[in-house]
Every structure is written in C-alpha cells, then in structure tokens.
Amino acid sequence: MGHHGHAFQIVTRNNTSLRVVRVSASYTRPDKINNANYHASPRLSKLRLFNMDVIGTPIRLFQHLGITVLSTRLKNIFPDISTGLPCLLSYLPNLTTLHTWHKNSSAMVPSARIKRDFERYCPLLDQFKLEEHSNNIIVEFFTNIVRNVTRITYQEARITPEAIAAIVEHQATLKKVAHFYTRGFDYEKEEVLQFRDNKAISGEMMQEIPRRCSQLQRLNLHQHEMDMDVVESGEWACKDLRKLRIRVKELDTKEKILKAIALWRAGCWRRRQEQATGIKAAVEEEERLKADQSIEARVARHLLKFEHLQWVWLGFQTWTSI
C-alpha cells in the first residue's frame, strides 16, 4: 500500500467523531479506504481524495454506510476493467453527492458503464459537482447517464451551450444550480467582485436555467453577468426561489447594489404588512418603484417577483429580505 496509504490509516484511526477526511497526493487500495474509515470513523460522511490514485486488488469487499459525499477523479471510481478492481461506488451504498473530474478525453469511461454502476450501487445519488477539463463531462453525464438530478455545480469558465442544454434536461427535479468557487473567492467580502464573464455563453442561453427549472430554490451564478434587458424579455419559472447570487450589468458599484437591496427590502416589508393587515401599505412608494427605470429599480422589481426569496448576493456580501 505504501507510506501514503499508511498515513491515511493513521489519520482515520480512533476518530469516532470524525466526519470529513481529505487526502491529497496519496495512493491506497479501495478496501483499505473503507475498512479503516468504517471501524475507526463510523460517523464519517465526506471522503475527499484529491490527487490520489486507488490502486491494487482489494482483499475483501466492505461498505461504509455513513459516507454520503465522495470527491475523487473519475478513473478512481471506474478503474480500467483489465485491472479487475471493483467500482469504488460499490463501497458507498448511501452516496448522495459526487464531486468528480476527468482530464484525459481519450480514456473517457463508457456512458453505459457509468449509468449501470450508478443504478446498481448508488440509488440515492442525485447531486453532482463536475469539473471540466479536456472533455465535456457535463454533457455526457446529464444527457446520457443520470436522472432525477437535484443539485449541479459546474465551472463557469468551461461551460458550453451544449452543457447548458444538458443541465436544463433536468428541469423537473433541479433545486440548485451553482458555479464552483474560484480561489480566494468570498461572498462576504466588502468590495465588489471583479470577474471575467464567459463569452462562449450568451445571456439568452443562461436564462434557460431559471426560465425552465421550476423547482429551483438556489441559483448561484456569481461568475455570470446578467443583462436586465435579457432577463425582462422572459419569465423565470422558479417561483419558489430562496437564494439568489448573480451579477447584473451596470449594477457595478457598492452604491448601486445597496440601493437595489434597499428597494427590494422595502418591497418585502410592504408585502409582509399587506399580508398581516390585509391593507395595502405604502402605495405611493410601490407606484414610484413601478415607474422607476433605473437599473437599481429594475433589479428590485425582478427580485420582488419571488415571495420566498430570503438571501440575495449582487456582487458583494449576502443580504437578507429582513
């Protein structure tokens, strides 16, 4: 197994309250991962194997019933058939979330094999974090392999129109769509985020996600800048939206963002007052907002379409409706 695999066992030994294990630059046998984790850490729920290869032949099969999140490269999950190694998923029957990536497009695992093993070993799997490299893993997964997906996280810089179309195929079940965080990114920073938008994706194409995914509750597209002209040209179907993180064209300073948030909050207050008393509150303010064509007012009017919206990020810090 080697000294890295031995170190992995030491990390998990006698840690009965351990819930997350992250291993980098290592290698081990698949049964060593789960045997050590289950007996030493029965509460373990997240297993993250970064830059780690799973090699060798397992001595025995073993399952960890507590692990629900797995992060590792695709080749570790589906080893070459010639090696005789079992699918790593066979050890994790209660897996719900898979974070994976694949760098070698010439050695992509056949879709039929991935689909078969997902269905056989992980019937609860419905949340995916897929990183793009040289091949379009998003299109492959969401078009040919998985069904009933509830959460998707992807890299904005590598997304394609074909990938957006594949994501939208799961419009009936999707509850969260998000971008991966970039290094050093923090939603709660007090300065407005600077970013480079993905020019390969049109604003109209990105609108397909909120316009068609009616079950969506969380939309975290912080690396994409939306144009209100495009947003207002169609209706968002996600009326149960709870958390929204987006950038808006021309809403690019603290002052503008704060004004938009203030207008949204004032509208939320008026709605709560009306629901509590049955009397329409601050009618003049509402009429002024309807007539206001500033970018701040247009954003606020859009936010007010979602009665359950509680958290909003428009470029810096996350704001609540109260």
N, C-alpha and C positions, 0 to 999 in steps of 0.2 A: 504493500500500500504506500510506502514511502513516508518520509518525515512530515510532509504537509498533511497527509491523511491522519497521521498520528496526532498532530497538533489539533486537528478538527475534533477528534475524540476527546482530547483533554478539555477543549472549550465547552463541550456539552456534558461532561461528567459531573454528576451530583448537583445538577442545577435544576431542581424540581420545580422552580418558579420561572425558568427561562421561557420566554415567549417568541423571541426572534433570534435567528442565527444568520450572520452574514459572513461568508467565506470568500476570500479572493486569492488568486494565484496559487491554486492547490489542485490536488487530484486524489481520488479515492474510489473504492468500489461502491456501487449503489446500495448494497445491503449494509455496508459499514455506516453510511449516512443515516439510514433509518433505524438500524439496530441501536446505535449509540444514542440517537435522539430520543427514541421512544422510551427506553429504560431510564436514561438519565434525565430526560426532559419531557415528561408526558404532557406538559402544558404548552409545548412548542406549537405555534400556529403559523409562523412565517419562516420559510427556508430560502435564503438568498445565496446563490452560488455564482459569484461573478468571477470571470476569468479562470474558471475551474473546469477541469475535464473529469468526467466519470468514466473510469477505465476498469479493465479486468473482468473476471467472471464472478458473480455472486455465489457465496457458499450456500445460502438459503434465502428463500423469499420472506419478506417481512413487510408489514404495513404499519404506518403511523396514522392513526385515526384523527389526530388533532390538527395536523397541518392543513391549512386552507389556502395558503398563498405560497407559490413557488416562483422564484426568479432564476433562470438559467438559460444558456444558449440552446437553440433548437436541437443541435446534434447530441446534446446530453440526454434530452428527453427521448429522442428517437435515434438510437445508435444504429450504425450500419448493420444490416441483417446478418452479414457474414461473421460478425463478432459473436453472435449468439447471446448478446446481452438483452435482458428484458427491457421493455419500455419503462422509463423512470416513473411514469404515471401509475404503474401497477402497484407502487408502494404508497400511493396517496389517494385513497378512495373518496375522501371528503374534500378534495380540492375544489375551490370556487374561483380562484383568481390565478391567472398565468401571465407572467411577465417574461417575454422571450424575444430573441433576436437571431438573425441568421446572416452571416457575412459572405457565404460562398454560394452564388446563384447557380453554379453548375452542379451543386450537390444538394439541391432542394429535396426535401423528403416528399414522396408522392402524396398528393392530397388524400387519396383513398385510404392510405395507411394512417394518416393523422386523424381523419374523421373516424375510422374504425376504432382506434385506440382511445380517443376522447369518449366515444359512446360506451366502450367496454369498461374503462377503468374510472372515468370521472363524470358520472352522470349529473353532478351538481355544478360543473364548470360553466360559468356564464359571464365572467369578467376577464377582459384581455387588455394587456399593455404590450403593444407590438412596436418594436423599433425597426425602422427601415435602414437597410444598408445597400447592397448591390441589387437585391431582388425585391419585387413588390409583394412582400409577405402579407400586407393588409388585404389586397385584392384576393389573394389565394385563400386566406382564412375566411373572410367574410362572404365570399361568393360561393366557394365550393366545400367548405368544411364545417363551420359552426352554425348553430341555430339558437334562437332564443337568447341572444346576447343582451345583457342589461347594462354593461359598462365597457367603454372603449377609451383607451388613452393612446395617443399616437404623436409622432414628431411632425410638427407643422412644416418644418423646412423641407421635408421629403415627401409630403403628401401630394397626390396626383388627382386629377379629375376622376380617374377610374377608381381610385381608393375611396373618394367621397361617395361615389355611386354605390360601391360595395357596402359602405357603412350604412347608407340610407336603406339598404335592403332589410335592415333590422329595425325599421321604424316602429313596428308594433310593440317592441319589447324594450328598446333603449331608454334608460333612465339617466345615464350620464355619458357625456362626450367631453373629452379633455385633451389638452396638449401636455406633453411632458414638460417638466420644469427645465429651464436651461441653467447652467452652472452659475451660482451666485444669485439666482432669482429669488425674490421675496415679495409676496403680495402686500406685505405690510410696510414696505419702505415708504418713506415720506416724499421721495422725489418721483416724478412721472417717469414711467418706464420708457426707455428708448429701445426700438426694435427694428428689424428688417422684415417687412412683410413678404410672404411667399408669392412672387409674381406669377407662378405657374397656375395658381388657383384664382379664378375670377370671384368677385364679390357675389355675383349671382349664384355661382356654384356652391359657395359656402352657405348661402341662405337655405339650400336644400335641407340641411340638417334640422334647424328649428322649424322650418315650414312643414316638414313631413313627419318628424318624430313626435307624435302626440303625447307620448308618455314621459318625455324628457323632464327631469327635475333639476338637473345640474348641467350647465353649459359653461365650460371653462376654456374659452378660445382666446387666451390672453396674448397670443402672438399674431393674431389676425386683426387687421383694422377694418371695421365695417363702415360703409358709406350709408348715411341715413336715406339718401335718395333710393338706394337699392333696397334697404330694409323696409321702407314705407311702400314699396311697389308690390309687396305681397304680405300675407298674414302668417304669423307664427302659429303653429298648431299646438305648441306646448303650453297650454293654459295652466298647467299645474307646476310651472317653473318655480323653483325655490331659491336657487343660487345662480347668479349670472356674472361671468367675468369676461369682459370684452374690451377692445379699444374701439373708439369711434373717430372717424376722420373729422378734423377741425376741432375736436374736443381734446386739445393737446396741452393745456396748462392746468395748474392746480386751481386757478380761479374759475375756469370754465367747468371743470369737473365738480368742484364744490357747489357751484350754482346749480348744476344739473341734479346733484344729490339733494340739495335743499328743496328744489321744486318737486322732486319725487317724494320726499318725506312729507312735504306739506300736503300733497295729494293723498298720501296714505292716511294722514291724520284726518283729512276731510271725509274719506271713505269710512274710517272707523267711527267717526262722530255720527255720520248718517246711519250706519248700521246699528249704533247704540240707541239713537233717539228717534230714528225714523224721519228726521228732518234734515233736509239738505243744508250742509254747512258751507259758509264762505263762498257763496255762489259767484260773487264778483271775481274772486281770485281764480276760480275754475274757468270762468269765461276769459279772463286775461291770458291764462295758460293756453287755452284753445286757439287764441288769436296770435299768440307769440310765435314767430317763425325763426327765432334764434336757434342755434344748434343745441344749446342747453335745454330749451323748452321742448324741442323735438325729441331729444333723448328721454326727458322726463315723461312725456306723453306715452312714449313707447313702453317704458318701464311700468307705468300705471295700468297697462293692459293685463298685467299678471297679478291677480289679487293675492296669491300665495307667495309672491317674491319677498324674500327676507334679507338676502345678502347680495350686495352689488359691488363689483370692482370695475372701475372705468379707466384705470391707468396708474393709480396709487392708492394704497390702503383699501380695506374692505369695509363697506358701510352697511348698516342695518336700516330697516324701514322705520325703526323707532328712534 
